[in-house]
Amino acid sequence: MGFTDFIIENFNEFLTYTGFANATAGNLIMIVVGAILIYLAIKKDFEPLLLIPIGLGIILGNIPFRADAGLEIGLYEDNSVLNIFYQGVRQGWYPPLVFLGIGAMTDFTALIANPKLVLVGAAAQFGIFGAYMVALALGFEPNQAAGIAIIGGADGPTAIFLSSKLCPNLMGAIAVCAYSYMALVPLIQPPLMRLLTTKKERVIKMKPAREVSQTERILFPIIGLLLTTFIVPSGLPLLGMLFFGNLLKESGKTTRLAKTAGSALNDIIVMLLGLTVGCSTQASEFLTLNTLFIFVVGACAFMVATCSGVCFVKVMNLFLPKDKKLNPLIGNAGVSAVPMSARISNNLGLEYDRHNFLLMHAMGPNVAGVIGSAVAAGALLGFLS
């Protein structure tokens, strides 16, 4: 073999390893999807902390290469760096750590001051169980239907945690769907809130919440942990870390730990979680009819959850005295997209009365939604695992 032939042969062999030689139409479609998510995050400010890691992860996970090359670079190849990072998703390590950060950053004062708001958060979880029935009707297995239904809670870490336990093959689609709808909260919820409320209801002014003592704030995570985990022990990984983080915050003695959990540690986990979830959406697994069904059922679940929260407040008002009525605009905050959905309640209230500030009132059902989605996930996991 001449030198020229040797060069040509090796060059041709090199070409078989390139992404150009191994790319499929599916890979290109998913790369475009990842780019769109990055665009929405940067240009439209749709949850950039989530969509940028997920979007780049989708691109990274769909860079084509020869599967038989033994390069140990793919997400699903043992000993690859991405595979090591992915263990946190597959084994369910990341979601509880995210809940630790959420607990360390969350102020439960609004819920403690007005405990009946927990009912609004509970009502919003109706979207989860309604979507479960729809998913079963579409032919999904019970475990898969539960993973899809949890999208209605608008809680990405909970969706990842439950799907990693019950339907790992659908986890990528479920996670991307859950985070996408979380990012689209400002577009999805306001039209539904306007549709279900009257102008008179939108301008209801709620009394300022009572003062909450430090003792109450310290006791809340302890009592909340006992009550929720005794009811659904299977929710312990999420609920335990949520209330642990909150106790770090409220004790007043572990400020450094609370700051670490709510900032540096949480940021690291969110980056790894978003990136690896995005990488798991390889075209061969993601571009299926089941993925389309997941997005449709997820959208229905999210909309039903929003409507349930708003309608439940309207029902509650039938039994409350005139001076204690709730503004139905806070009902949308029953989903656990904290604090975005509470901000939407406040912004919509100000749109109809610029002196009607609903943010602190809406935070009550909002944080109740975080607890409610974790309880719902624990209940589904307990029944189906």
N, C-alpha and C positions, 0 to 999 in steps of 0.2 A: 504494500500500500504506500502510495506516494505521500509526500508531506501535504500537498493540496487536498488529497482525498481525506487524509486524517483530520485536517482542519474542518472540512465540510461536514464530515460525519459527526464530529464532536459538536459542531455548531447546531446541526440538526437535532442532536440529542439534547443539547441545552434548550432548544426551543420547546421541546416536549415538557419541560419543567415550568415554563412560563405561564403566567395567568392568561395570556392571549390564546394559548393552545388549549387550555382547559376550561375556559369560560363557557357558561351556558346562558341562555336567555334569562333563566331564573336568577342567576347571579347578578346580571345587569339590572334587572327589575328591582331587586332588593337593594342594590347600591343606590339606585335612584330614590327608593323609599327612605333610606338612611339620610341621603342628602336633603330630602324634603323636611324631615324632622329637624335637622340642624338648621335649615332655613327658618322654620317656624319658631325655633327656640331663639335665634339671634334677631331675626327681622321683626317677628310678631311678639316676642317676649313670652312665649308659651312655655312655662316651666323649664327654663334653660338648664337648671341644675340637674334635671332628669333627662330631658330630650337630647342634649348634646352628647352625654356619655352613651345613651342608647343609640342615637343616630350613628355615631362613629363606630359603635360596636357592631351595628348591622352591616356597615361597610366592611369593617375588619373581618367579620365572620363570613362574608361572601367573596373575599378575595380568593379566586380559584387557584388550586395547585394540584399536583398529581397525588392522589390518595395513596398510591402504592410506593411513594418515594421514600417513606420512612423518615421524614424530616422532623417529626415530633413538634409540629408548629400549630396544628389545628386544635380547636376547642375540645373535640372528642377523642384526641389522641393522648394516650396515657403518657405521663411525664412531661407534657408540654407545659409551658408557663400558663397559657390560657386555661388549660385543663385544671391546673392547680388552683387558679383563681375561681374557676367554675365550681369547685367543690363547695365553696361557701353558699352557692345557690342550690346545688343539687342536694346537699346535706342539710340545708335549712339553717345555716349559721348566720347569714347576713340579716334576714328580716328581724330576728330578735334584737340584734345590735342596733338596727335602725330604730326599733321601738324604744330601746334604752335612750337613744338621743332624743326621740320625740317626747318621752316622759320628762327628760331633763330640761326641755325647752317649753313645755306646756304649762300654762296657768289654768288650773281647774277651778279658780275662784268663782267664775260665773255659774258653774254647775253646782258648786257647794252652796252658793247663795240662793239658788232657785232650783232645788232638786227635781221638781216636776219636769224640768227640761230634759231629763234623762229619757222621758217617755217619747219625746220628739226624736231623739237619736235612735231609740229603739224602733219607732215607726218607720224610719227611713230604711231600716234593714229589710223591710218587706220586699224591696226590689230584689234582694238576694234569693229569697225563697220563691218568689214569682218566676225569676229567671231559671231557677233549678227545675221547675216544672216544665217550662218551655224547652229547655235543653233536653230533658228526657223525651219530650214529644218529638223532637227532631232526630231522635235515635241515638243520642249519646248515652254511654253507660253511666250509672249513678255516680261513680267516682269522677268521671270527666265532667258531668253536669254540675257537680259541686264546685269544681275548680273554675268553671266558666261563670257560674252564678255569683261567685264572690266578687266579681268585677263590679257588681252593683254597689258594693260598699265604698267604691272610689278610694281604695287603699292598696297601692302597689305592693308594699312589703307583705301584707296579709295575703294577697293574691298569689305572690310567689311562694310564700310559705306553704299554703294549702295545696297548690298545684304540684309543688315538689314532693309532697307526701302522697297525693292521690292520683295525679296524672302527669308525671314528669315529661311524657312525650308531647304534651300540649303547653308546657310551661312557657316556652318562648312566645307563642301567640297570645297566651293569656296575659303575660306580663306586659308586652307591648300594647295590647288592647287596654289594659287597666291604666297604664301611665298615659296613653294617648287621650283617654277620656278625662283623666285628671287634668291634663293640660288644656282640654277644651271646655272645662267647667264654665269659663266666662262667656262662651258662645251657646252652650246647651241650656244652662239653667235659667237665665233671665226671661226668655220667651215663655217658658213653662210657668214661671212665677207670675208673670203678667196675666197669662191665660186663666190661672186658677184663683186669682184674687180680684177684688173690686177696688176702685180708687179709695173708697172709704176705709177699707181694711188696710190698705198700704200706708195710710197716714196715722194709724193707731200709735200712740206714744206710750211706751212702757215706763213704769216707775224705775228710778235708779236702784240697782241691786244693793242689798244691805252689806255692811262691812263684814268681812270674814276674818276671824282671828287666826293667828299663827298656829294655835293648837288644832284648830279645825283643818288647816292645810296640811299639818303633819299627820293627823289621824286619817285623812281621806285616803292616801295611797295604801295604808295598812288595811283599813276596813274594806276598801275597794278590792284589794288583792284577795282577801279572805272570801268575800261574797262571790266574786266572779269565778274564782278558781274552784271553789267548793261546788258551784253549779256546773262548770265545764272544766274539769281538770285537764282535758286535752288542750286547752288554750293557754296552759301555764307558760310555755316558752315566750309567747308574745305578751301576755298580760303581766307575767312576773317581771319582765324587763321594763315594761312601760311604767309600772308602779314603782319599781326600784329606781329608775331614773328620776321620777317625780319626787321620791323621798330624798334623794340626793340634793335636789333643788330646794325643797321646802324645809329641810332640817336646819338649814342655816349654819351647819358645821362642816359641810363637805362641798363648799363652793367650788374648789378647784376641780373636784371630780365631776361635778355637774357641768362645769364649763367645758371640760375635756370631752365628756359624753355628748354634749349638745353641739360641739363645734368641730374640733379636730378629728375625733374618732368618727363622728357621724359623717363628716365630709369624705373621709377615706372610704368608709363602707358604701356610701352612696355612689362614689366614683366606680368602685369595683363592681358593685351590684348592677349599675346601669350598663357598664361596658360589657360584662359577661352575659347579661340578659340579651343585649343586642347581638352579641356574637352567636348566641344560641339559635338565632332566627335564620339558619341556613336555608337557602331556597328550596332544597329538596324536602325539607320538613315544614316550611312555612307556607309555601304557595300551594295550598290545597283547599278543597271545598270546605273542609272542617274549619279552616282559619276564617273563611268568609262567614260561616255560621257563628263562630265565636265573636266576631266583631258585631254582627247583627244582634245576637242575644245580649252581648255586653252593653250595647247602646240602649236596648230596651230596659235592661236591669237598672242602668244608671238613671234613665228618665223616670222609671217607675219609683225608684228610691226618692228622687227629688219631689215628685208629685205626692208621694205618700207622706213625706214630712210636712209639706205645705197643707195638705188636706187634713192631716191629723191636728195641726194647730187650730184650724177652723172648727173642727169638732170639739176640741178642748174649750174653745171660747164659748160654746153653747152652755157650758156648765160653770163658767167663771163669772164672778161679779164684774160689773162694768169697769170699775177702776183697776181691775187686775187682768184684763184681757191681754192676750199676746198678739203681737203683730205677725200675721201669717208669713211675712217675708223671711222670718228667721227659720222657717221650716225646711228650706232647702239646705241649711247648714247641718242637717242631721246626717248627711254623708260625711265621711271622715277626711275630706280633702281640706286639711288644716293648714293655714287659716283662710285659704282662698275662698271657700264657699261662704264663710262668715263675712269676708270683705264684700262679696257680691250682695249679700243681704243688706249691708250697710249702704253700699253705693246705690242700690235700687231704692232704698228708703229715702236717701237724700235727694234722689231725683224727683220725688213727689213732695218732699218737705225738707228743705235744706237745714232745718233745725232738728230733724229726727235722726239721732245717731243710734244705730242698732248694733254696732260692732260688738260691744261687750255682751249684749243680750244674746247675739247669735253665736258667740263663742261657747255658750252653755251646751246647746245641742251639737255643736261642732265637735267638741271634745268627747261628748257622750257618744257620737258616731264612731270615734276611734275605738272606744271601749266596746261599742256594740258590734262593730265589724269583727273584732278579735273574738268576741264571745260567739258570734255566728260561725266563724271559721272553726273555733274549738268544738262547737256542737256538731258541725258537719264532719269534722275529722273523727270525733268520738263515735258517730253512728256508722261511718263508712270505712274506717281504717281496719 
